[in-house]
Structures are given as C-alpha cells and as structure tokens.
C-alpha cells in the first residue's frame, strides 16, 4: 500500500455491520476531524468527521451545492448522470435555492406534519393488520418499511398509490443505479410520469402538494418543469431514506434486546428513541457534499477553492466530544446532536415528516408485535449497498 493511499484512503466503503461504520472510518477520525480521502474516480476530497467542524462548514457561504460544476464531487459512478447532477433544491445555491425552499417550507412545517398524524397512524396500523393476516413469518421490508413512505408520499403529493411499484423502482434507479445510463433512464421515466401528473393538476388542481405548487405556475413563481423537478426530488427524498432506515433500525434493536425492551415497555418513548436510531443508523455515509468556492482556513488547514468536501454523517454522529460511548446504542440518550438530516440551508426539508413516520412506525410495531424477532439467522440476511445507500433486501421476522 502506497503512502498516498494511507494518507487518503478510499471513501465510501461498504459496511460489514448495517448500522455501524467500517473500521477504516474510525481510523480516519482518530487522526483528527478533517482529513483527505479518495473517491471512486481517484479524486481527493476533504472528509469532515468532527461534529462542530461539520456544522461550521455546512453553514459557510463559501461552500456550494451546485452539481453543474466539475468541482462538485461525484460520490459514485451513477451519480455522474446528467439527471443526478441537475437535481433542483438539493443541488442549488442561493438565491434559486432560497426561492424554492420558501415555497415548500409551509408544506413541511411541524404543524403540517402533526396534522398528518391520524393518517399515518391509520396507514401503519393497516400495514400491521395485513402482516398479521399474512401470518408469521413476514418480510418487514416488503410489507412495512417500503409501504409506509410510499403511502405517505402518495397522499402528500397526490400520486396514485396503485403506481407505487413503478415509482419505488424508478426512485431507487435514480439513487442506487447500476451505472449512469441506468440512473438517466430511471430519471427520464420518472420525469415523464410526473409531467403527466403535473399537467393533470394544472387542468384541475386537487388539494395536495402538487396541486398547490401548480398555483405558483399560474402566478409566475414557478415553471411547469420546476414543479415536475421539485416533485421528483421530494418523492426520491421521501422514499429512499425512510424505507432503508426502518429495517436497519429494527436490526439494531433486535441485536440490542435490552434497548428493544425499553422501547416496547415505554421506558423510552418512541419520540426520544428515534433520535438515537437516526444517529446510529444513518443510511448514507454523508450529511453533505460540497465544493469550495473560496479558500477556507479551519483548524490550521487551508481548504482551497475548487476542492471537494464531504461531511460524514456516520462519523460526525459518533464524535466522542459530543457523545459518550458513541458507538453504543442507547435509546435514552435523548440527543438531537446528529447530522443525519444535514445542517445549514440544505438541512432536510422533510425532517418533521420523517420523524413522525418513524415515531409512529416503531411505537406501533413494538406494541402490536411485542415478540418481534428475526425469522432467519442474521448471517442469511442480504445487505445491499449500491453507490451511496445502505439497505436491507429482505427482513423476515416472526413474532
């Protein structure tokens, strides 16, 4: 192994445990909160593993999220596809980002999310009803984790749930594509589908998010294509992370039965427990990918204009300056000091809704299936990491 590869090891790296980082990440973080790593295309970028340093940098206006520039780090081959490099909202800088965010903020407020609680409770209980009808064992990915965000986002955006097989496959194709061609083809299919949806809403708007966005087309604040692109980003973001986090969190709980018991018995309320699950299971290895527009001095280092920068959610969430025993699962930790939802102007727009879905999902699951356990040996589970997303293919459980 060359000296250069030791100084800048590969990133990201496949996990051996679905909810804990690879050993090499721990080794990197012991050198300090800011180091260099090497991406798949041999490009060196700055990796931020310190919590305070990450927050400072993600709030710095000298960092750009604009993916149209070559300086933006591409985290996996398929994300080099044009469709992945021009995503609105997540790949925008001010003032365009502020404009889009301002129009969407009311739709994802805490008040708006809380108003959806009865609907989400109905959805989650209905899924458990179906699991009980199917009988033990059942696949928790197919029958619980994947349908929850699909049903919620369908209702929110006004997308017919009967099309869920299509949009689940298409969104996964964009985020976890085999290669750039697969990602581009998946994005094109999704755009065509959503274009028809937006057109229908323009003719006869309904009381859903897309219908309300269409009103901004009439006022000149958005274009038709912008509404299509915003709907695509919201759908991708709303489906992929939540559906992956639920089964990985279940695995973490099953491997820590004392923690599962604390949640099941109400010792730790679900609203508190999910913060630890968010901290420990972050299904992507980064909370932000940026490029530097002007030199930044930090911790005795100079991050040069044009350099790429990646904030590791996996490691910033385990900063021992913030969390005692950071690799331990402790549902009673009651800390929101994690970067699973990012930080700064690009902090996850849908975090209130995501938290609510997770809270209801876990509270209902452990209450209604108190004897939950794996139905197969853990070594038989199939983990998947495509590009940047960690997930579980199937999770057979009994109760």
One Martini backbone bead per residue (centre of mass of N, CA, C, O) as a GRO file, in nm:
protein
  399
    1UNK     BB    1   0.096   0.037   0.024
    2UNK     BB    2   0.078   0.353  -0.019
    3UNK     BB    3   0.112   0.658   0.124
    4UNK     BB    4  -0.128   0.795  -0.019
    5UNK     BB    5  -0.346   0.581   0.065
    6UNK     BB    6  -0.314   0.628   0.369
    7UNK     BB    7  -0.382   0.938   0.366
    8UNK     BB    8  -0.621   0.856   0.128
    9UNK     BB    9  -0.864   0.680   0.163
   10UNK     BB   10  -1.130   0.523   0.084
   11UNK     BB   11  -1.448   0.673  -0.038
   12UNK     BB   12  -1.665   0.479   0.023
   13UNK     BB   13  -1.747   0.197   0.243
   14UNK     BB   14  -1.838  -0.101   0.312
   15UNK     BB   15  -2.039  -0.251   0.534
   16UNK     BB   16  -2.056  -0.507   0.782
   17UNK     BB   17  -2.248  -0.327   0.938
   18UNK     BB   18  -2.551  -0.168   0.888
   19UNK     BB   19  -2.497   0.056   1.155
   20UNK     BB   20  -2.183   0.053   1.119
   21UNK     BB   21  -1.881   0.151   1.065
   22UNK     BB   22  -1.604   0.119   0.931
   23UNK     BB   23  -1.287   0.100   1.049
   24UNK     BB   24  -1.161   0.321   0.864
   25UNK     BB   25  -1.324   0.557   0.983
   26UNK     BB   26  -1.202   0.547   1.265
   27UNK     BB   27  -0.913   0.593   1.176
   28UNK     BB   28  -0.954   0.868   1.052
   29UNK     BB   29  -1.076   1.017   1.309
   30UNK     BB   30  -0.809   0.989   1.488
   31UNK     BB   31  -0.652   1.225   1.322
   32UNK     BB   32  -0.916   1.395   1.295
   33UNK     BB   33  -1.178   1.608   1.162
   34UNK     BB   34  -0.968   1.651   0.908
   35UNK     BB   35  -0.949   1.484   0.590
   36UNK     BB   36  -0.833   1.271   0.339
   37UNK     BB   37  -0.991   1.129   0.046
   38UNK     BB   38  -1.085   0.868  -0.192
   39UNK     BB   39  -1.249   0.833  -0.466
   40UNK     BB   40  -1.354   0.638  -0.728
   41UNK     BB   41  -1.196   0.868  -0.931
   42UNK     BB   42  -0.929   0.965  -0.757
   43UNK     BB   43  -1.039   1.184  -0.586
   44UNK     BB   44  -0.961   1.436  -0.367
   45UNK     BB   45  -1.103   1.494  -0.042
   46UNK     BB   46  -1.274   1.629   0.218
   47UNK     BB   47  -1.315   1.489   0.547
   48UNK     BB   48  -1.578   1.519   0.787
   49UNK     BB   49  -1.587   1.405   1.149
   50UNK     BB   50  -1.668   1.665   1.293
   51UNK     BB   51  -1.927   1.825   1.432
   52UNK     BB   52  -1.840   2.126   1.454
   53UNK     BB   53  -1.704   2.145   1.175
   54UNK     BB   54  -1.951   2.075   1.009
   55UNK     BB   55  -2.134   2.309   1.093
   56UNK     BB   56  -1.949   2.534   1.007
   57UNK     BB   57  -1.929   2.454   0.704
   58UNK     BB   58  -2.242   2.425   0.630
   59UNK     BB   59  -2.263   2.755   0.700
   60UNK     BB   60  -2.080   2.824   0.462
   61UNK     BB   61  -2.079   3.033   0.175
   62UNK     BB   62  -1.815   2.878   0.039
   63UNK     BB   63  -2.027   2.662  -0.020
   64UNK     BB   64  -2.131   2.428  -0.275
   65UNK     BB   65  -2.421   2.247  -0.443
   66UNK     BB   66  -2.346   2.272  -0.734
   67UNK     BB   67  -2.352   2.013  -0.988
   68UNK     BB   68  -2.259   2.161  -1.266
   69UNK     BB   69  -1.980   2.138  -1.154
   70UNK     BB   70  -1.673   1.980  -1.152
   71UNK     BB   71  -1.611   2.038  -0.841
   72UNK     BB   72  -1.817   1.842  -0.783
   73UNK     BB   73  -1.859   1.561  -0.603
   74UNK     BB   74  -1.868   1.228  -0.707
   75UNK     BB   75  -1.977   0.943  -0.518
   76UNK     BB   76  -2.071   0.792  -0.789
   77UNK     BB   77  -2.105   0.691  -1.102
   78UNK     BB   78  -2.425   0.735  -1.134
   79UNK     BB   79  -2.402   1.051  -1.035
   80UNK     BB   80  -2.302   1.150  -1.333
   81UNK     BB   81  -2.563   1.189  -1.427
   82UNK     BB   82  -2.744   1.447  -1.540
   83UNK     BB   83  -2.992   1.409  -1.349
   84UNK     BB   84  -2.811   1.413  -1.081
   85UNK     BB   85  -2.674   1.710  -1.152
   86UNK     BB   86  -2.985   1.871  -1.169
   87UNK     BB   87  -3.103   1.885  -0.901
   88UNK     BB   88  -3.318   2.030  -0.727
   89UNK     BB   89  -3.240   2.206  -0.432
   90UNK     BB   90  -2.992   2.007  -0.356
   91UNK     BB   91  -2.836   2.155  -0.630
   92UNK     BB   92  -2.851   2.445  -0.492
   93UNK     BB   93  -2.819   2.792  -0.479
   94UNK     BB   94  -2.824   3.089  -0.403
   95UNK     BB   95  -3.141   3.211  -0.473
   96UNK     BB   96  -3.293   2.959  -0.577
   97UNK     BB   97  -3.314   2.793  -0.322
   98UNK     BB   98  -3.479   2.996  -0.154
   99UNK     BB   99  -3.723   3.001  -0.337
  100UNK     BB  100  -3.802   2.700  -0.317
  101UNK     BB  101  -3.805   2.678  -0.007
  102UNK     BB  102  -4.026   2.891   0.051
  103UNK     BB  103  -4.258   2.728  -0.097
  104UNK     BB  104  -4.215   2.454   0.091
  105UNK     BB  105  -4.210   2.499   0.399
  106UNK     BB  106  -4.520   2.486   0.475
  107UNK     BB  107  -4.548   2.173   0.393
  108UNK     BB  108  -4.304   2.101   0.638
  109UNK     BB  109  -4.412   2.167   0.892
  110UNK     BB  110  -4.488   2.081   1.207
  111UNK     BB  111  -4.791   2.132   1.186
  112UNK     BB  112  -4.837   1.968   0.925
  113UNK     BB  113  -4.731   1.699   1.028
  114UNK     BB  114  -4.924   1.664   1.273
  115UNK     BB  115  -5.184   1.652   1.092
  116UNK     BB  116  -5.089   1.351   0.979
  117UNK     BB  117  -5.109   1.142   1.207
  118UNK     BB  118  -5.378   0.986   1.156
  119UNK     BB  119  -5.293   0.879   0.876
  120UNK     BB  120  -5.035   0.729   0.965
  121UNK     BB  121  -5.167   0.544   1.172
  122UNK     BB  122  -5.350   0.406   0.969
  123UNK     BB  123  -5.131   0.293   0.788
  124UNK     BB  124  -4.968   0.129   0.998
  125UNK     BB  125  -5.201  -0.046   1.106
  126UNK     BB  126  -5.274  -0.170   0.830
  127UNK     BB  127  -5.002  -0.318   0.794
  128UNK     BB  128  -5.024  -0.493   1.048
  129UNK     BB  129  -5.279  -0.634   0.971
  130UNK     BB  130  -5.157  -0.770   0.720
  131UNK     BB  131  -4.933  -0.925   0.866
  132UNK     BB  132  -5.127  -1.094   1.042
  133UNK     BB  133  -5.270  -1.229   0.804
  134UNK     BB  134  -5.015  -1.366   0.682
  135UNK     BB  135  -4.817  -1.430   0.894
  136UNK     BB  136  -4.578  -1.624   1.034
  137UNK     BB  137  -4.368  -1.499   0.846
  138UNK     BB  138  -4.238  -1.165   0.750
  139UNK     BB  139  -4.164  -0.898   0.539
  140UNK     BB  140  -4.061  -0.584   0.649
  141UNK     BB  141  -4.003  -0.446   0.383
  142UNK     BB  142  -4.252  -0.509   0.201
  143UNK     BB  143  -4.490  -0.470   0.451
  144UNK     BB  144  -4.357  -0.181   0.581
  145UNK     BB  145  -4.111   0.004   0.503
  146UNK     BB  146  -4.198   0.075   0.206
  147UNK     BB  147  -4.508   0.163   0.234
  148UNK     BB  148  -4.507   0.407   0.417
  149UNK     BB  149  -4.374   0.632   0.232
  150UNK     BB  150  -4.552   0.574  -0.012
  151UNK     BB  151  -4.826   0.649   0.114
  152UNK     BB  152  -4.752   0.930   0.216
  153UNK     BB  153  -4.649   1.055  -0.057
  154UNK     BB  154  -4.900   1.005  -0.219
  155UNK     BB  155  -5.088   1.186  -0.050
  156UNK     BB  156  -4.919   1.449  -0.059
  157UNK     BB  157  -4.880   1.463  -0.391
  158UNK     BB  158  -5.100   1.292  -0.562
  159UNK     BB  159  -5.023   0.982  -0.593
  160UNK     BB  160  -5.097   0.688  -0.705
  161UNK     BB  161  -5.052   0.395  -0.531
  162UNK     BB  162  -5.082   0.188  -0.771
  163UNK     BB  163  -4.780   0.309  -0.868
  164UNK     BB  164  -4.553   0.215  -0.663
  165UNK     BB  165  -4.375   0.018  -0.821
  166UNK     BB  166  -4.268   0.228  -1.011
  167UNK     BB  167  -4.160   0.461  -0.812
  168UNK     BB  168  -3.972   0.279  -0.652
  169UNK     BB  169  -3.792   0.190  -0.888
  170UNK     BB  170  -3.717   0.472  -0.999
  171UNK     BB  171  -3.589   0.596  -0.744
  172UNK     BB  172  -3.377   0.373  -0.709
  173UNK     BB  173  -3.243   0.424  -0.987
  174UNK     BB  174  -3.134   0.703  -0.916
  175UNK     BB  175  -2.983   0.637  -0.631
  176UNK     BB  176  -2.903   0.302  -0.723
  177UNK     BB  177  -2.756   0.275  -0.975
  178UNK     BB  178  -2.548   0.091  -1.177
  179UNK     BB  179  -2.540   0.344  -1.374
  180UNK     BB  180  -2.578   0.623  -1.560
  181UNK     BB  181  -2.789   0.498  -1.754
  182UNK     BB  182  -2.987   0.399  -1.540
  183UNK     BB  183  -3.038   0.671  -1.406
  184UNK     BB  184  -3.137   0.823  -1.657
  185UNK     BB  185  -3.375   0.635  -1.724
  186UNK     BB  186  -3.525   0.661  -1.455
  187UNK     BB  187  -3.560   0.970  -1.463
  188UNK     BB  188  -3.720   0.983  -1.729
  189UNK     BB  189  -3.963   0.818  -1.632
  190UNK     BB  190  -4.034   1.002  -1.392
  191UNK     BB  191  -4.078   1.263  -1.553
  192UNK     BB  192  -4.308   1.162  -1.733
  193UNK     BB  193  -4.501   1.096  -1.505
  194UNK     BB  194  -4.500   1.382  -1.361
  195UNK     BB  195  -4.588   1.547  -1.603
  196UNK     BB  196  -4.873   1.429  -1.613
  197UNK     BB  197  -4.953   1.509  -1.328
  198UNK     BB  198  -4.914   1.818  -1.356
  199UNK     BB  199  -5.104   1.859  -1.594
  200UNK     BB  200  -5.358   1.764  -1.444
  201UNK     BB  201  -5.337   1.987  -1.221
  202UNK     BB  202  -5.363   2.230  -1.413
  203UNK     BB  203  -5.657   2.159  -1.498
  204UNK     BB  204  -5.719   2.006  -1.192
  205UNK     BB  205  -5.680   2.096  -0.889
  206UNK     BB  206  -5.582   1.969  -0.587
  207UNK     BB  207  -5.545   1.881  -0.234
  208UNK     BB  208  -5.217   1.908  -0.290
  209UNK     BB  209  -4.897   1.978  -0.340
  210UNK     BB  210  -4.902   1.996  -0.647
  211UNK     BB  211  -5.152   2.175  -0.663
  212UNK     BB  212  -5.012   2.413  -0.508
  213UNK     BB  213  -4.772   2.453  -0.703
  214UNK     BB  214  -4.938   2.526  -0.956
  215UNK     BB  215  -5.017   2.811  -0.852
  216UNK     BB  216  -4.718   2.921  -0.911
  217UNK     BB  217  -4.745   2.914  -1.216
  218UNK     BB  218  -4.974   3.122  -1.245
  219UNK     BB  219  -4.788   3.351  -1.089
  220UNK     BB  220  -4.468   3.293  -1.189
  221UNK     BB  221  -4.280   3.135  -0.967
  222UNK     BB  222  -4.321   2.887  -1.160
  223UNK     BB  223  -4.262   2.615  -1.352
  224UNK     BB  224  -4.349   2.326  -1.479
  225UNK     BB  225  -4.063   2.194  -1.458
  226UNK     BB  226  -4.017   2.263  -1.160
  227UNK     BB  227  -4.245   2.092  -1.046
  228UNK     BB  228  -4.141   1.825  -1.149
  229UNK     BB  229  -3.863   1.837  -1.004
  230UNK     BB  230  -3.968   1.870  -0.716
  231UNK     BB  231  -4.133   1.610  -0.708
  232UNK     BB  232  -3.892   1.421  -0.750
  233UNK     BB  233  -3.723   1.497  -0.502
  234UNK     BB  234  -3.940   1.439  -0.288
  235UNK     BB  235  -3.982   1.142  -0.358
  236UNK     BB  236  -3.696   1.040  -0.317
  237UNK     BB  237  -3.652   1.147  -0.026
  238UNK     BB  238  -3.917   1.009   0.099
  239UNK     BB  239  -3.832   0.701   0.036
  240UNK     BB  240  -3.534   0.593   0.067
  241UNK     BB  241  -3.450   0.648   0.367
  242UNK     BB  242  -3.691   0.536   0.529
  243UNK     BB  243  -3.699   0.244   0.404
  244UNK     BB  244  -3.401   0.185   0.511
  245UNK     BB  245  -3.408   0.255   0.820
  246UNK     BB  246  -3.610   0.063   0.947
  247UNK     BB  247  -3.462  -0.219   0.916
  248UNK     BB  248  -3.193  -0.133   1.046
  249UNK     BB  249  -3.317  -0.058   1.320
  250UNK     BB  250  -3.436  -0.332   1.384
  251UNK     BB  251  -3.166  -0.477   1.394
  252UNK     BB  252  -3.046  -0.311   1.625
  253UNK     BB  253  -3.265  -0.395   1.831
  254UNK     BB  254  -3.233  -0.707   1.811
  255UNK     BB  255  -2.919  -0.675   1.907
  256UNK     BB  256  -3.071  -0.496   2.154
  257UNK     BB  257  -3.293  -0.609   2.373
  258UNK     BB  258  -3.291  -0.385   2.595
  259UNK     BB  259  -3.383  -0.161   2.399
  260UNK     BB  260  -3.641  -0.289   2.296
  261UNK     BB  261  -3.775  -0.306   2.577
  262UNK     BB  262  -3.776   0.000   2.637
  263UNK     BB  263  -3.970   0.061   2.403
  264UNK     BB  264  -4.203  -0.144   2.453
  265UNK     BB  265  -4.239  -0.047   2.774
  266UNK     BB  266  -4.197   0.284   2.780
  267UNK     BB  267  -3.924   0.391   2.894
  268UNK     BB  268  -3.887   0.480   2.590
  269UNK     BB  269  -3.993   0.692   2.386
  270UNK     BB  270  -4.019   0.710   2.051
  271UNK     BB  271  -3.935   1.014   2.014
  272UNK     BB  272  -3.653   0.949   2.145
  273UNK     BB  273  -3.548   0.686   2.007
  274UNK     BB  274  -3.517   0.797   1.708
  275UNK     BB  275  -3.262   0.968   1.753
  276UNK     BB  276  -3.072   0.728   1.792
  277UNK     BB  277  -3.138   0.588   1.525
  278UNK     BB  278  -3.048   0.821   1.348
  279UNK     BB  279  -2.756   0.831   1.451
  280UNK     BB  280  -2.670   0.516   1.407
  281UNK     BB  281  -2.807   0.452   1.092
  282UNK     BB  282  -2.722   0.616   0.876
  283UNK     BB  283  -2.766   0.529   0.530
  284UNK     BB  284  -2.556   0.740   0.483
  285UNK     BB  285  -2.211   0.872   0.476
  286UNK     BB  286  -2.356   1.164   0.425
  287UNK     BB  287  -2.454   1.521   0.496
  288UNK     BB  288  -2.250   1.643   0.273
  289UNK     BB  289  -2.189   1.791  -0.057
  290UNK     BB  290  -1.908   1.989  -0.169
  291UNK     BB  291  -1.774   2.301  -0.289
  292UNK     BB  292  -1.510   2.537  -0.307
  293UNK     BB  293  -1.499   2.889  -0.379
  294UNK     BB  294  -1.317   2.966  -0.123
  295UNK     BB  295  -1.095   2.996   0.091
  296UNK     BB  296  -1.044   2.791   0.395
  297UNK     BB  297  -0.986   2.835   0.738
  298UNK     BB  298  -0.918   2.534   0.944
  299UNK     BB  299  -0.742   2.396   1.183
  300UNK     BB  300  -0.471   2.486   1.011
  301UNK     BB  301  -0.623   2.476   0.740
  302UNK     BB  302  -0.644   2.481   0.372
  303UNK     BB  303  -0.926   2.518   0.180
  304UNK     BB  304  -0.954   2.510  -0.150
  305UNK     BB  305  -1.046   2.626  -0.426
  306UNK     BB  306  -1.218   2.342  -0.574
  307UNK     BB  307  -1.261   2.171  -0.352
  308UNK     BB  308  -1.372   1.893  -0.198
  309UNK     BB  309  -1.659   1.803   0.025
  310UNK     BB  310  -1.724   1.575   0.308
  311UNK     BB  311  -1.983   1.483   0.526
  312UNK     BB  312  -1.990   1.258   0.795
  313UNK     BB  313  -2.248   1.121   0.953
  314UNK     BB  314  -2.134   0.864   1.081
  315UNK     BB  315  -1.902   1.035   1.246
  316UNK     BB  316  -2.037   1.286   1.364
  317UNK     BB  317  -2.237   1.098   1.532
  318UNK     BB  318  -1.941   0.985   1.682
  319UNK     BB  319  -1.849   1.213   1.854
  320UNK     BB  320  -1.672   1.213   2.163
  321UNK     BB  321  -1.733   1.527   2.224
  322UNK     BB  322  -2.060   1.460   2.234
  323UNK     BB  323  -2.048   1.137   2.284
  324UNK     BB  324  -2.089   0.888   2.486
  325UNK     BB  325  -2.038   0.607   2.364
  326UNK     BB  326  -2.091   0.633   2.031
  327UNK     BB  327  -2.130   0.305   1.952
  328UNK     BB  328  -2.371   0.297   2.125
  329UNK     BB  329  -2.694   0.183   2.202
  330UNK     BB  330  -2.907   0.464   2.331
  331UNK     BB  331  -3.231   0.555   2.361
  332UNK     BB  332  -3.183   0.762   2.622
  333UNK     BB  333  -3.001   0.997   2.516
  334UNK     BB  334  -3.162   1.247   2.399
  335UNK     BB  335  -3.026   1.339   2.107
  336UNK     BB  336  -2.985   1.594   1.833
  337UNK     BB  337  -2.663   1.550   1.784
  338UNK     BB  338  -2.707   1.525   1.455
  339UNK     BB  339  -2.654   1.474   1.074
  340UNK     BB  340  -2.880   1.315   0.918
  341UNK     BB  341  -3.024   1.606   0.815
  342UNK     BB  342  -2.810   1.791   0.842
  343UNK     BB  343  -2.707   2.140   0.760
  344UNK     BB  344  -2.842   2.430   0.709
  345UNK     BB  345  -2.993   2.517   0.412
  346UNK     BB  346  -2.998   2.180   0.352
  347UNK     BB  347  -3.174   2.088   0.547
  348UNK     BB  348  -3.410   1.875   0.583
  349UNK     BB  349  -3.730   1.938   0.488
  350UNK     BB  350  -3.867   1.640   0.596
  351UNK     BB  351  -3.804   1.584   0.908
  352UNK     BB  352  -4.081   1.595   1.046
  353UNK     BB  353  -4.208   1.365   0.881
  354UNK     BB  354  -3.997   1.148   0.937
  355UNK     BB  355  -4.023   1.139   1.244
  356UNK     BB  356  -4.321   1.063   1.251
  357UNK     BB  357  -4.304   0.796   1.102
  358UNK     BB  358  -4.102   0.660   1.295
  359UNK     BB  359  -4.255   0.684   1.556
  360UNK     BB  360  -4.508   0.525   1.465
  361UNK     BB  361  -4.374   0.270   1.362
  362UNK     BB  362  -4.232   0.178   1.633
  363UNK     BB  363  -4.462   0.193   1.832
  364UNK     BB  364  -4.648  -0.009   1.676
  365UNK     BB  365  -4.467  -0.253   1.636
  366UNK     BB  366  -4.400  -0.318   1.946
  367UNK     BB  367  -4.698  -0.331   2.040
  368UNK     BB  368  -4.821  -0.547   1.823
  369UNK     BB  369  -4.513  -0.700   1.811
  370UNK     BB  370  -4.358  -0.802   2.092
  371UNK     BB  371  -4.212  -1.078   1.958
  372UNK     BB  372  -3.999  -0.975   1.787
  373UNK     BB  373  -3.808  -1.155   1.528
  374UNK     BB  374  -3.600  -1.334   1.368
  375UNK     BB  375  -3.645  -1.588   1.100
  376UNK     BB  376  -3.335  -1.567   1.054
  377UNK     BB  377  -3.025  -1.571   1.026
  378UNK     BB  378  -2.827  -1.298   1.006
  379UNK     BB  379  -2.629  -1.420   0.781
  380UNK     BB  380  -2.882  -1.436   0.563
  381UNK     BB  381  -2.881  -1.157   0.514
  382UNK     BB  382  -2.933  -0.900   0.264
  383UNK     BB  383  -2.715  -0.666   0.176
  384UNK     BB  384  -2.715  -0.323   0.044
  385UNK     BB  385  -2.480  -0.144  -0.175
  386UNK     BB  386  -2.557   0.139  -0.379
  387UNK     BB  387  -2.316   0.346  -0.377
  388UNK     BB  388  -2.468   0.535  -0.099
  389UNK     BB  389  -2.669   0.300  -0.003
  390UNK     BB  390  -2.808   0.148   0.278
  391UNK     BB  391  -2.953  -0.188   0.280
  392UNK     BB  392  -3.233  -0.420   0.289
  393UNK     BB  393  -3.384  -0.657   0.113
  394UNK     BB  394  -3.463  -0.852   0.360
  395UNK     BB  395  -3.696  -0.904   0.665
  396UNK     BB  396  -3.748  -1.172   0.837
  397UNK     BB  397  -4.024  -1.212   1.065
  398UNK     BB  398  -4.129  -1.279   1.393
  399UNK     BB  399  -4.395  -1.328   1.689
   0.00000   0.00000   0.00000
